[in-house]
């Protein structure tokens, strides 16, 4: 099997397993699905962290209004009154005014935060350094883990306008957000290998990776129009640091040798120009002091 190290720019993303016979079209779809899936897990985790702190999201007609405006317009968060976390809640005002402040009790907060921590580990970029693969199945397992935790805390389900529920039901609207800019369209996604674009039509992984099935290669993912990503450096970052450290130590040694003008060695016996003459005349080891 071929192990492909997927990068975006210079940043490692994940490892996937494929074969030389896999069509490039299928490979691109799989890579993009995993990449976008990781983004989805990250978005859900971020919102669940806010859910554990400040409760459910205000409905659209209240969102963005001040408390005075809500009272003046006589608006009521009916969904907030229905969606009460298991075990009750304490009030913790949301400083940005997105959520109603009905914070779950400590035990239920731990359920949500534990699920978030586990889901992040399942799709972490650190898996690359550990040599672990990432698959669509793992993405789905992480989302199901988060869904299960939310169901435990909110068995009556979250309000239909809450972005967490919308993410679970795949009806999220990301238009106008930063998240929408991060998502890659599988139809326009581009893959790069050795600085050259990997064309899809009629091509297979083996047309670029060679004929050796058991190998590991690096491919880079990008959007159309971003241009070719930078080539991989000749040496790794760790090798570069070691080389610079060696050069620095060598430079310091040369500085010390240049600064060392000590001539005490001239008093040594081996530096005496008349030592050979004294040896033949038998004048070595003569003591002139009294015995």
N, C-alpha and C positions, 0 to 999 in steps of 0.2 A: 504493500500500500504506500501511497505517496502522502507525506505529511506536508501541508502547506501552512506556512507562517504568514498570516494576513496582517498587513500594516495599512495604516492610513497616514500618509505623510511619512514622518520618521517614527511615529508612535505605534508600538505593537498593540494588536487588538485581540487576536485569538489564534488557536491552532485548529485546523480541520483535517480530516482524513478523507482521501479520495483514491482514485486509481488512474492509471495512464489512459484507460479507455473512456473515462468520463468526458462527455461533450462539454466544451467551454460554456455553452449556453446554460447548461444545468449547474455547472460550477458557480457561475456568476449569480444565478438565482438563489442558490443555497447560501453563498457568502453574504449577499445583501439581506436575506431573511434573518440570518443570525445577527448581523450588524444592527439592523433596525430593531430586532428583538431585544438586544442588550439595551438599546436606548429606551425601549418601552419599559423594561424592568426598572431601569434607573429612574424614569419619570414616576412610576407607581411608588417606588420606595420613597422618593422625595415627598410625595403627597401624603403617604401613610405616616411618615414622621410628623408632618404637620397635623394630621388627623389625631395622632396620639397626644399632641400638645393642646390643640384648640378645638377639637370636635369637628362636626360636619360643616360642609360649605354652605354659605348663605345662598338663597335662590337668586337668580339673575336680576330680579327686580329690586333686590336689596343690596346686592353686591356693589360696592363703590360708594354707597351713601353714608353719610354721618348718622349718628344716633338721633340727632335732632330732626334730620330730614326724614328718617324712618317714622318717627313719631308724628311728624307733621302730615305725612302722606298716609298714616295709619296702616302701614304695611306690617304683616305678621309672618314670621318664619314658621309656618305650619309643619313643614317637614322636620325642622329642628325639634319640635315638640313630640313628633312621632318616633324619630330615630334616636332613641336613648341608648347609650352603651350598657352592656350587661354589667350588673353590679352598681349601677348609678354613675354619677359624675360629680365633679367639682368644677367651679367656674374659674376659667383662666382666660382673660380677655386676649384676643388675637391683636397684636400691635398693628398689623396691616389691615385689619378689618375684613379678611376673607372668610373666616370661619366663626361660628357662633359662640365659641368659648366653653362649650360643654365638654370638658376634658374627661376622658375615661379614668376610672380609679387606677391605682398603681398596678394592680395585678393585670388588668386588661392592657395597660400601657406596655407592660413587659411582654405580653403576647405579641403585640404589634411590632415592637422594636426587635424582638428576637427573630421574627419572620423576616424583617427587613435586613437584619445582619446576615442571616443564612442565605437569603436570596442574592445579596450582593456578592457573597463569597462564591456562589455557584456560577456567576458570570464574570467574575473579576478578571482584569487583565493580568493579574499575577499568575494565572493559570499557565501563561506562556512560559514563564521562568520555571514552573514546576513540571513542564512537559505534558500537561493535561489537555485533552481535546475539549472543544465546545461544540455542541450539536443543537439542532432545533428542539430535540426532545428535552434537553436540559433547560432551554429557555422556557418551554411550556411548563416544566416542573417548577421552575422558580415562580412563574406567574400563578400557578395553582397553589403554591405554598402561601403566597401573599393573599390570594382570594380566600383561602381557608382561615387565615388569621383574622381577616376582616369579618368573615361570617361568624366567627366565634364571638367577637366583640359586638357586632351589630347583626344579630340573627334575623332582624326584620329587614335587612338590606339598607344600604345607604340611599339617600335621596337620588332620584334619577338625574338630577343636574350636577351631582358631585363628580368631579373629574376622575376619581378613582373607579367608581362604578362604570363610567363611560369607557375607561381604558379596559376594564375587564370585559365589557360587552363589545369592544372594538368599534365604538361609534364616537371616539374622541375627535374633537375639532381642534387642530393645532394651527389653524390659519392665523397669521399675524404674530406668531410666537417664535422665540429663538429655537425651540425644539423642531419646528417645521423646517428650519434651515439645515438641521443636522441629518434629517432623514434622507436616504438615497433611494431614488427610483430605480427599481431593477431593470427597467427598459432602457435607461440611459446610463447605467453604471458602467464604469470602465475598469478593467484589470490590467496591471502592468507587470512585466517580468523582465528583469535585466535592462530596465530603461526603455523597453519597447512595449507598445500596446498589445495585449492578447486579444486577437480578433476572434469573434464568436463563430461566424459562418463556416460550418463544415469542419471546424477544428476540434481537436481533443487535447486533453492535458499532456499526453505523450508527445504531441507535436512541438511542445515548448520545453517540457521537463526532461526529454530524452527517453531512452529505452530501458533504463534501470528502474524497476518497480519500487524497490525499497530505497527511497531517497527522501530528502527534506529540502524544500525550496521556499523562497520568499516571494510573495506576490503582494502588490499594493493596490488598494481600492481607492477610487476617486469618482467624483461626479464629472459628467461631460462638461467641457469648457474650463476645467481647472488646470489643464495642461499636464505634461508628464511630471510625475514626482521625482524628487532627487534620487540619484543612484545611491546604493548602499555604500558606506565608507569602506575603504580597503581594510582597515583594522577596527576592532571593537573599541568602545569607549574605555574599557578597562585596560586593554593593551596600549592605547594611546597614553593613558595616565602613567602606566609603568615605564614607558619609554621616556616620557618627560621627566619622571622622577630620577631615572638613571642618568639622563643628561645633566640634570641639576646637581646631582652628587658629584659627577665628573668635573663639572665646572667649579664646584667648591674646592675640590682637591687641588686643581690647578692653581686656584687663587692662593691657597695655603703654601704651595711650593714656591710660587713667585714671591710671596711675602717673607719666606724663611731665608734670612741672610746670616744665620748662625755659623761661625767658623770654628767652633770648639773642636771639631774633628781634627784640626791641625795639630792638636796636642797628642793625638793618638800615635802609637808606635809605628803603625803601618804607614803613616803620613810623613815620617821622618826620612828626608832624602839621604842622610848619612847612615842609615840603619845597616845597609849592606856592608859598607866599609868597616863599621864598628864590629860587625859579625866576624869578618875575616881577620881582623886584628885582635880578636879575643877580648874585646872591651865590653861585651854585653854582661849584664848581671854583676857589675862591679859595685860594691858598696864602699863609699868613702867615709862612712861614719866609724867611730870607735867600736871595737868589739868588746 
